Amino acid sequence: MHSPHDGRRHGRSIHNGYRGVTRGLALDLGSSRTRAWIPGLGVVTDAESGGDPEGGTGHGRPVRRGRIADPESCGRMLSRLADTALGADRGETLIVLSHPVLAGPEHRAEVRELLAALGPTSIIVLDSARAAAAYAGPQDGGPLLVVDIGAELTEVTLLVDGMVRDARQAETGLSDLGPAEPATAVVRTALDMIMEMWRQDRHGAVLGALRKGPLLTGGGALRPDITNRIAVRLGVPVRLADDPATTVVRGAGLILGSALRAAGAAPALPGQVR
């Protein structure tokens, strides 16, 4: 079971606003790729983690299996992204960063420390499932199952009323598959976690979420051999955002935009969320 962590750790909520912030940056720090989103511009960076934010390739792997493996390399990468997106002066800025749902307290504390070193006015750290739901999930407040299949992690999360009710994680992802290897192992991993969650659910939330159709995100959601098998095995349609690989950073961007508007910053037009 996962206890959600968000801006309320700082003694304030998004709804109460982040006074003094006028600019912001949303980040999805993945094992394979790092993505950045800026209000009014949308996704501005989609580069290999550890590589140059303008698209070059680096040799470092700052994040592995969803956790920070090299803090120094990760800090340099985040600094480059912040310099490009926000400039040298990071006053009056808000950074929103997503992390795996089951990232432990040590990882979350390390992320906060690295972000604080960049000098922003405020920080929001939230889990990737709620970020994905903010962008692509239904807004009825009911149960939602988010299946995130990434390069090195697969996570299944049950959200109820926007909060994490249950979650499962496996250190298995697309990078574990050979060039011509079918996605059977990844599909089986995701299905096993869904079924385990279903068996242990005493309130019917998982069944309600399945009837709506699970939301698939991550690079695995771009592969029909994965999405079709999951849909057939579960016997329900699956939900896909228009670009599943960037669903999380877009959702983090929407949360950033909400915080900026609450703080009195100029609102972004809906068409600017790209």
Order of alpha helices (4+ residues) and beta strands (2+ residues): beta-beta-beta-beta-beta-alpha-beta-alpha-beta-alpha-beta-beta-beta-alpha-alpha-beta-alpha-beta-alpha
